[in-house]
């Protein structure tokens, strides 16, 4: 009996030779249904070779993150890449894309395009009608989406992975206020106030300051907008106008500029200074005893939970609750435990 060639087998199944070759050589990248069909046809034809066990194809997953250049998203992208390497290319093919936060139309177009070729998406995005429309397109195509860091409450998402931003702001106020027994002014430097994460941090901070520390007065909220020059200019104006500033809370970027402003006014180590994330700059400020405390979102845990929940859904059909399975606990680092 003549041995069937790969070309003949491909013709029988109705696919290309390359697809048959990928399945027979166990290289992944072919859907489970097609893999099963090709292996069945090969066995029925009595193909004289050792056939691989039927297995799922390598899932095509894309992670869409902010391209704002911050440490948090750069580290998050690295963590996703490392975890994907550990899982192996036969199980997962990870694509990482960084898109500027100020271009929601670009992000929306990319989400919709990716929904036509990816098995699942992990998305960092802010509230915008175009983003919601793109996520509706994902739902229509049966592509699961996990929102990351910033939740989109009205979006059709599988679940959300991230910290509780409101509690982060409340914790910042609790720590700052507990270390300030004397009366004085507190300055809050805000990131983009039109972003939900920063709004929630501000809301939580204001609430606890008012509830528990009436001797502290929130002087003003400096709308830094995550623009370094703007933060430097506005903070300089505020520090020059007050001799009673005892505390400072920063919800976003600009820690280098804040340090420089405090140094110009000889306030380093004299104000309780609280910010977010543990990275090179905040480590240096903690070591110099300029920064009092930083709340870290734990990028690795974000990546671990997002990939785990998405793969469980794709492979086992698991339907997670919206928030609890993806809850990330933030960590507090002080001058004593950051090393």
N, C-alpha and C positions, 0 to 999 in steps of 0.2 A: 504494500500500500504506500502510495506516495505521501511524503510528509508535507503537511500544509505549511505554506510560507506565511510570514507576517503580513505580506501584502494581500494574500488570499483571505486570511482571517479578518483583516481590516475591512475588506470589501464585503465579507459576509455580515459583519456587525454594522457596517455603514459609517465607519469613522476613518480617520487618517492612520497611516502606518505609525506616525510618531506617538499617537495616543495609545495604540496597542503596545508599542515598545515601552512606554512609561509604565503601563500596568504590569506587563510581564516581567519587567525588571525592577518592579517595586519601588519606583521613584516618586510616587505620589503625584498630586496635581490634577487628578481626574476624579470626577464626582463619584460618590458611592454607587449610585444607580448604574452608571456606565462601567465602573470597575467590575461590578457583579455581572453585567451583561457580557463583557469581554472574557472574563474567566470562565463563565458558563459555556460560551461558544468554544473556547480553547479546549475545555474538557470533553465536550461533545465531539469535537473533531479529532480527539485523541492526539493532541499535540505532544510530540515526544520531547518533553522537557519538564523540569521541576517547576511547577506553578506556585506563585506566592499565595499566601492566605489572603482571603478577601479583607480589605481594610478601607478605612475612610480616607478621603483625599486630604491633602494639606489645606487647612482652612486659610482662606485669604482674608486677613483682618487688617483694617487700616486705623491708625490712631491719628486724630487731627488735633493738634495743639496750637497754642498761641506762639506767634513768632515775635513777641515783644522783647526778646533778648534777656529776660529775667533768669536768674539762677533756677528758680522753681521749675520752669518748663524745660530748660536745657537738661536738668538732672532727671526730670520725669521721662524725657525722650530716651535718655541713656538707660534708665531702669527698665523701660519696656523692651529695649533692644537686648539687654542682658537676659531677661526672663525668656524672651523668644528663643534665644540661642540655647538656653537650658532645656526648653521644651522640645527643640529639634525641628528641622525644616520639614520632616515628613508629617508632622502634626500641625504645624503652623507656619505660614508665611506672613510676616509682619511688615506692613508698610507704614512709614511715619511721614507726616506732612505738617509743616509749620506754616500757618497763615496769619497775617497781621490782624490784631483784634479790631482795628479800625476799618476793616474791609469785609463786613458781613455779607455783602453781595457775592464776593469772591468765595467765601467759605460756603455759602448756600449752594452756589453752582458746583463747587467741588463735591459737596455731600451728595447732591443729586446724581452727578456723574459716577461717583464711587458706588452708589447704590445699584448700579447696573452691572458691576463686576466684582464686588466684594461680598463675602459671606456675612460679614458683620462689621460694625463701626464703633469706635470709642471716640467720643467727641467732646472737646471743650468749646463751648460757645456761649454767647450772651443772648439775652432775649431780643428777638428781632423777627418781624413777620416773615422775612425771607427764609430765616433759619427754620421756623416752624413749618413753612410750606415744604422745605426740602426734607424735613423729617417725616412729614406726611407721605412724601414720595417713597421714602424708605419703607414705611409701614405697608404701603400699597404693593411693594415688590417683595415683601416678606423678609426684609433685611433688618435684623435686630440692631438697635442702637443703645449704647450705654452712655449717659452723660457723665462728665468727669469734672470735679472741682466746683463748677458753677451749675446748679440745677436749672432745668427748664420745666417748671411745674406743669404747664399745659401741653407739653410735647408728648407725642406717642413714643415713649422710650421704654426699653426693657426694664431698666432700673437706673439708679444714680449711685455713683461712688464719690465719696468726699467727706470732709469733716463737717460738723455743724458750725457754720460761720457765725450764727447768732451767739452760740455758747462761747466761741472763740473771743468775740468782742466782750462778752460779759466776764470771761476769765481775765482778760487783759485789764479791765477796770478793777476787778477784785484784787488782783496782784498789786497793781499800781496804788490803789487806795489804801491797802493794808500796810504799805510801806511808807505812807505819808501821814503821820499823826498831826502835823501842823497844817494850818490853813494856807491856801495859796491857789494860784491859777494853774490850770492844766490845758495844754495845747494838743489838739488832735490833727494830725496830718493825714488827709484822706487820699486814697487812690481814686480811681474813676467812680464818682458817685452815681453814675448811670449804670453801674454794674452791680448786680444783686449781692455778690459776695461782700463788696465793700459797704453797701448799704446796711447789710445785716450786722457786720462788725461794728459799724458806727451806732446802729440802733442798740445793740447789746451793751456797748460801752457806756453810752449815755444813760441807759436805764439803771445800770448798777451804780454808776457814779451818783445819780440823783437819789436812789433808794438808800444807799448805805454810807455815803460819804458827803454829807451836806456841807462839810467844812471846805470841800474842794469845789472850785468854780471852773466849769469848762469855759475857758475864755472865748474860744472860737474854733471853728473847723476850717482848717486851711485846705482848700480844694486844690491839691497838688496835681490831680489828673494823671498821675504817674509820669509827669514831665519833670525831669531833674532840674532844669533851669528855673522853671516856675516854682518848684518847691523851695529852692535856694532863695529866690527873690522874696517870696511871700513870708517865709519863716524869718528871714533877716528883718523884715519890717515888723513882725510880731515881737520878736525878742528885743528889738530896740525900743519898743513902746511900753514894755512892762518889766518891772523889777521883782514881780511876785511869782514868776513861773517856777513851779516845783515839780511838775510832771509833764511828760510828753508821750503820746501814743501815735505810732505810725501804722496805718493799715496796709500800706503797699510799698512801692519802690521809693528810693531816695535816701537810704540810710547813710551813704557817703556824704551827701549834701547836708543832712541833718547833723552829722558829726562835725563837719566843717563849720556850720553855723554856731553850734554849741561851743566849739573851741574859740571862735572869734569873740564870743561873749563870756568866756571863762566860766562856762557852766558845765563842762565835762565832769561827771562824777558828782555834781551837785543837784541834778534833777533825776528823778526816777524815770527812766527811758525804757519803753516797752515797744517791741516791734514783732515782725513775723519772719519766719524761716531761719534755719541755721546753715550758713554758708560762709565763704571766706571772709567777707566783710563783717558779718555779725560775730564771727568767731574772734576776729581781731578786736572788735569793739568790746566784747565781753572780756577778753584778756587784758585790755587797757582799763577795765572797770568804768567804761563810758556807758555801755549798754547794760541795763539791769536784768532784762529778761527777754527771751524771744520764744514765740509760739511756733513750733515747726509742724507742717502739715504731713510730713512723712511720705515723700514721693514714692518710695519703694512699695509701701503698703497700698497706695493708690493703684499702682501698676499690677501688683499681685491680685488684688480683688477684682479689678476690671477684667483681666484675662481669664481668671478662674470662673467668674460668673458667666462670661460670654461663651467660653468653651463648654461649660456644663449645659448651657442652653442649646448650643449647636449640636452637641454630641448626644445629650440625654433628654433634651426637651424640657429641661428644668425651667420653671417660671418663677424667678425670685420676687420677693416683695420689693416695693419701690425703694425703700431706704435702708432697712435694718441690715440686710446682708452686705451692703456696700458701705457701711458706716466705718469711717477711719477715725481713730483716736489721735488727736493732736498731742504733741509732746512739749513740755516746758523745759527750757534750758536757761540756766542762770550762770553767774560768774563762777559757780562752784562745780557744775557738772557738765559743762559743754565739751570738755576734752575727751 
